[in-house]
C-alpha cells in the first residue's frame, strides 16, 4: 500500500528540517506514533536506526527502521530492518514567500501473508492516511508556532528583522 500527503508550511525550509531531522521531537508531531527511540550509535542522519511503534486501530505495529537517505535539508528516507515492511520519505521543497512544501510518503505491506495480508493493508489504509494527514498538520502547527515565538523574542530584544 502506498500513501502520500503534502502541506505548505509558513516557515523556511531549514526550520522545518530542524524538526523532522531531530529524533527527540518525533513524538511531538507524529500522529499515531506510540514509541520512537534511537536504536544505535548514530542518533541522526544516514545510517541512524530507530525502534518505532505505530497505532493502527487497537494494534501497535512497527519494528526497527534505518535512515537510508539524508540530504539536508531536502530528503529524509527510511526503510524497515525488522517488523512491519515499510519505506517512508520526507521531501521538503522551498516555496514562494518563505514557505516550505512538505511531502510525506509511506509504503507498507504485510509480507508473505497472501490475501489476508492484502486485506489487512486495505483495512489499515484509512487509519494510516488519517495519521499522515494529522501528522502534517501537527508538524505545520509546531513549526509555525516556533516561528512566531522566535519573531516575538526578536521583537522583545529589539533585534532587526523582527
ABEGO torsion letter per residue (X at the ends): XBBBBBBBBBBBAAAAAAAAABAAAAAAABBGBABBBBABABABEBGBBBBBBBBBEABBBEEBBBBABBBOAABBBBBBABEBBBBBBBBBBBBBGGBBBBBBBBBBBBBGAEAAAAAAAAAAAAAAAAAAAAAAAAAAAAAAAAAAAAAAAAAAAGBBGX
